[in-house]
Amino acid sequence: MAAGAAGVGAVFGNQGLGTGVARAARTPGAPRPIPGGFELGGKVFHVFFPGTGEPNTITDFNGFVGVGQVAGHGTGADSGSFFDVDNRFFVGEYVATNGKRYHAAFGFV
C-alpha cells in the first residue's frame, strides 16, 4: 500500500442514524484507538494494512466492520500511475475514552 494513502487517513463519526433535536444535541465520546499500528513521520497511526492485522481502528468495539481495498493503474494520461485505496467503515457500539457506551457509524478513508 502506498504510504501516502495510509498517511492521509481520516476518521469520521456519526452519532446514530436518526434525526431530531435530541440526537443533534448529543455529542459522542471519542473512541479509543487500537494498540499498535505503524509509524510515519514520527506519528503513530493506529491502523494495520488490510490482511496484516486487526481491520478495526477502534478498541472496545462490538459491531460490524467492512473493508474495501482497490488497487490498480489509471487510464489515459495516468495509465502509468498506480493507486491503492483502503476504505473501511464501522457500525456498532464502543466504549469511549470517557468510559461511556455509544452507538455510532465511522468511516476510514
Backbone as CSV, one residue per row, in Angstrom:
resi,resn,N_x,N_y,N_z,CA_x,CA_y,CA_z,C_x,C_y,C_z
1,MET,0.845,-1.179,0.000,0.000,0.000,0.000,0.884,1.233,0.000
2,ALA,0.509,2.232,-0.725,1.269,3.470,-0.769,1.187,4.165,0.577
3,ALA,2.322,4.590,1.094,2.353,5.230,2.407,1.537,6.512,2.410
4,GLY,1.512,7.234,1.298,0.752,8.475,1.228,-0.727,8.248,1.432
5,ALA,-1.266,7.187,0.861,-2.692,6.894,1.004,-3.028,6.591,2.453
6,ALA,-2.173,5.831,3.133,-2.430,5.498,4.527,-2.171,6.699,5.421
7,GLY,-1.201,7.531,5.052,-0.822,8.670,5.872,-1.887,9.745,5.930
8,VAL,-2.759,9.789,4.942,-3.780,10.822,4.929,-5.115,10.276,5.408
9,GLY,-5.065,9.184,6.173,-6.298,8.575,6.685,-7.064,9.535,7.571
10,ALA,-8.371,9.428,7.532,-9.222,10.270,8.359,-10.354,9.414,8.893
11,VAL,-10.830,9.770,10.055,-11.951,9.049,10.632,-13.084,10.043,10.836
12,PHE,-14.267,9.658,10.389,-15.443,10.492,10.534,-16.462,9.741,11.362
13,GLY,-17.136,10.422,12.259,-18.110,9.758,13.110,-19.497,10.331,12.936
14,ASN,-20.501,9.503,13.222,-21.884,9.922,13.152,-22.608,9.272,14.313
15,GLN,-23.045,10.057,15.271,-23.738,9.505,16.437,-25.166,9.168,16.047
16,GLY,-25.403,7.891,15.826,-26.745,7.441,15.483,-27.131,7.790,14.061
17,LEU,-28.193,7.200,13.594,-28.644,7.447,12.239,-29.971,8.180,12.193
18,GLY,-30.565,8.458,13.351,-31.844,9.145,13.396,-31.684,10.642,13.246
19,THR,-32.807,11.344,13.211,-32.793,12.794,13.112,-33.506,13.371,14.311
20,GLY,-33.466,14.671,14.439,-34.199,15.337,15.511,-33.278,16.084,16.438
21,VAL,-33.884,16.961,17.226,-33.128,17.823,18.123,-32.378,17.024,19.178
22,ALA,-33.014,15.994,19.751,-32.368,15.218,20.817,-31.086,14.570,20.321
23,ARG,-31.094,13.975,19.129,-29.884,13.345,18.599,-28.851,14.395,18.208
24,ALA,-29.283,15.498,17.665,-28.341,16.533,17.229,-27.613,17.136,18.422
25,ALA,-28.252,17.167,19.580,-27.634,17.768,20.763,-26.625,16.846,21.422
26,ARG,-26.666,15.542,21.114,-25.742,14.595,21.729,-24.421,14.589,20.993
27,THR,-23.348,14.598,21.742,-22.015,14.503,21.158,-21.409,13.184,21.598
28,PRO,-21.012,12.334,20.646,-20.435,11.046,21.044,-19.067,11.231,21.693
29,GLY,-18.720,10.306,22.560,-17.396,10.313,23.161,-16.359,9.841,22.154
30,ALA,-15.153,10.277,22.317,-14.068,9.897,21.404,-13.743,8.419,21.570
31,PRO,-13.684,7.671,20.472,-13.334,6.254,20.579,-11.863,6.082,20.933
32,ARG,-11.552,4.972,21.594,-10.159,4.675,21.929,-9.545,3.912,20.761
33,PRO,-8.375,4.334,20.293,-7.736,3.629,19.168,-7.179,2.273,19.590
34,ILE,-7.039,1.377,18.624,-6.437,0.078,18.888,-4.962,0.272,19.223
35,PRO,-4.380,-0.629,20.010,-2.940,-0.550,20.253,-2.184,-0.969,18.991
36,GLY,-1.026,-0.406,18.798,-0.201,-0.777,17.649,-0.545,0.034,16.420
37,GLY,-0.057,-0.447,15.286,-0.238,0.247,14.018,1.110,0.449,13.349
38,PHE,1.243,1.572,12.664,2.526,1.870,12.030,2.891,3.322,12.282
39,GLU,4.181,3.628,12.145,4.685,4.972,12.374,5.099,5.595,11.057
40,LEU,4.740,6.849,10.882,5.098,7.596,9.680,5.386,9.031,10.087
41,GLY,6.584,9.491,9.828,6.953,10.858,10.169,6.903,11.151,11.657
42,GLY,7.206,10.154,12.482,7.211,10.349,13.922,5.837,10.264,14.571
43,LYS,4.795,9.994,13.798,3.437,9.884,14.331,2.943,8.448,14.160
44,VAL,2.308,7.912,15.209,1.772,6.554,15.160,0.341,6.609,14.630
45,PHE,0.068,5.811,13.619,-1.276,5.657,13.064,-1.797,4.314,13.552
46,HIS,-2.871,4.336,14.298,-3.421,3.124,14.909,-4.290,2.379,13.904
47,VAL,-3.651,1.843,12.893,-4.316,1.096,11.827,-3.317,0.099,11.256
48,PHE,-3.828,-1.050,10.842,-2.996,-2.043,10.172,-3.431,-2.127,8.717
49,PHE,-2.494,-2.417,7.838,-2.824,-2.570,6.428,-3.737,-3.775,6.249
50,PRO,-4.637,-3.744,5.276,-5.564,-4.865,5.072,-4.831,-6.204,4.963
51,GLY,-5.331,-7.189,5.702,-4.756,-8.528,5.669,-3.553,-8.727,6.563
52,THR,-3.121,-7.684,7.306,-1.932,-7.826,8.158,-2.244,-7.777,9.641
53,GLY,-3.479,-7.567,10.009,-3.828,-7.472,11.420,-5.278,-7.083,11.583
54,GLU,-5.598,-6.513,12.711,-6.953,-6.088,13.048,-7.485,-5.100,12.011
55,PRO,-8.668,-5.361,11.404,-9.202,-4.421,10.424,-9.839,-3.191,11.073
56,ASN,-10.195,-3.295,12.359,-10.831,-2.195,13.065,-9.781,-1.213,13.566
57,THR,-10.156,0.040,13.740,-9.246,1.039,14.306,-9.719,1.496,15.684
58,ILE,-10.823,0.905,16.172,-11.417,1.280,17.457,-11.365,0.073,18.392
59,THR,-10.855,0.274,19.612,-10.854,-0.806,20.586,-12.138,-0.750,21.405
60,ASP,-12.450,-1.807,22.143,-13.701,-1.913,22.904,-14.898,-1.653,21.996
61,PHE,-14.924,-2.358,20.873,-15.944,-2.167,19.845,-16.714,-3.465,19.633
62,ASN,-18.023,-3.366,19.503,-18.870,-4.516,19.204,-19.797,-4.103,18.062
63,GLY,-19.520,-4.615,16.871,-20.335,-4.230,15.736,-19.825,-4.836,14.446
64,PHE,-20.069,-4.162,13.354,-19.722,-4.637,12.021,-18.600,-3.782,11.444
65,VAL,-17.622,-4.454,10.820,-16.518,-3.764,10.159,-16.507,-4.187,8.697
66,GLY,-16.493,-3.228,7.796,-16.392,-3.515,6.368,-15.113,-2.911,5.817
67,VAL,-14.407,-3.672,4.971,-13.136,-3.220,4.396,-13.200,-3.368,2.889
68,GLY,-12.781,-2.331,2.184,-12.669,-2.401,0.729,-11.311,-1.873,0.306
69,GLN,-10.562,-2.696,-0.406,-9.253,-2.265,-0.883,-9.253,-2.369,-2.403
70,VAL,-8.903,-1.278,-3.044,-8.865,-1.223,-4.502,-7.463,-0.800,-4.920
71,ALA,-6.889,-1.520,-5.862,-5.556,-1.181,-6.361,-5.554,-1.348,-7.872
72,GLY,-4.767,-0.538,-8.540,-4.692,-0.676,-9.989,-3.955,0.475,-10.630
73,HIS,-4.052,0.516,-11.939,-3.415,1.568,-12.724,-4.472,2.507,-13.269
74,GLY,-4.105,3.747,-13.453,-5.016,4.722,-14.028,-5.206,4.478,-15.516
75,THR,-6.011,5.316,-16.123,-6.236,5.227,-17.569,-5.897,6.562,-18.203
76,GLY,-5.774,6.565,-19.511,-5.479,7.805,-20.224,-4.125,8.353,-19.846
77,ALA,-4.080,9.628,-19.481,-2.825,10.295,-19.152,-2.167,9.689,-17.912
78,ASP,-2.956,9.050,-17.047,-2.428,8.463,-15.814,-2.206,6.962,-15.933
79,SER,-2.103,6.439,-17.148,-2.014,4.986,-17.321,-0.771,4.382,-16.674
80,GLY,0.255,5.171,-16.423,1.459,4.662,-15.775,1.414,4.779,-14.268
81,SER,0.382,5.453,-13.748,0.270,5.652,-12.306,-0.348,4.429,-11.643
82,PHE,0.046,4.192,-10.392,-0.519,3.103,-9.610,-1.208,3.701,-8.396
83,PHE,-2.366,3.190,-8.053,-3.063,3.679,-6.866,-3.470,2.503,-5.985
84,ASP,-3.620,2.796,-4.706,-4.015,1.793,-3.723,-4.896,2.501,-2.706
85,VAL,-6.166,2.126,-2.628,-7.125,2.787,-1.752,-7.634,1.793,-0.714
86,ASP,-7.670,2.214,0.534,-8.148,1.403,1.648,-9.312,2.157,2.289
87,ASN,-10.519,1.654,2.128,-11.713,2.250,2.734,-12.296,1.272,3.743
88,ARG,-12.720,1.803,4.893,-13.315,0.955,5.928,-14.482,1.696,6.565
89,PHE,-15.422,0.926,7.080,-16.487,1.527,7.873,-16.793,0.626,9.059
90,PHE,-17.271,1.242,10.131,-17.555,0.557,11.379,-18.918,1.024,11.867
91,VAL,-19.787,0.109,12.216,-21.105,0.436,12.747,-21.333,-0.438,13.968
92,GLY,-21.567,0.187,15.110,-21.815,-0.597,16.309,-21.644,0.201,17.579
93,GLU,-21.403,-0.538,18.663,-21.260,0.058,19.981,-19.790,0.060,20.388
94,TYR,-19.364,1.122,21.059,-17.988,1.197,21.539,-17.962,1.880,22.898
95,VAL,-16.898,1.644,23.642,-16.672,2.325,24.909,-15.716,3.479,24.624
96,ALA,-16.163,4.687,24.907,-15.379,5.895,24.615,-14.318,6.147,25.685
97,THR,-13.471,7.119,25.423,-12.423,7.488,26.375,-13.008,7.991,27.691
98,ASN,-14.277,8.441,27.677,-14.921,8.898,28.912,-15.575,7.750,29.683
99,GLY,-15.441,6.498,29.171,-15.969,5.321,29.843,-17.415,5.008,29.519
100,LYS,-18.093,5.851,28.769,-19.493,5.624,28.418,-19.595,4.838,27.115
101,ARG,-20.747,4.168,26.950,-21.012,3.393,25.729,-21.808,4.245,24.743
102,TYR,-21.447,4.108,23.473,-22.137,4.844,22.412,-22.362,3.909,21.226
103,HIS,-23.386,4.187,20.456,-23.618,3.545,19.162,-23.287,4.580,18.103
104,ALA,-22.504,4.188,17.105,-22.118,5.147,16.077,-21.704,4.436,14.795
105,ALA,-21.544,5.211,13.752,-21.014,4.743,12.475,-19.794,5.598,12.162
106,PHE,-18.702,4.939,11.726,-17.466,5.637,11.409,-16.999,5.209,10.018
107,GLY,-16.272,6.088,9.364,-15.669,5.759,8.087,-14.189,6.090,8.116
108,PHE,-13.386,5.268,7.480,-11.932,5.467,7.375,-11.600,5.535,5.888
109,VAL,-10.979,6.615,5.482,-10.626,6.796,4.061,-9.133,6.924,3.955
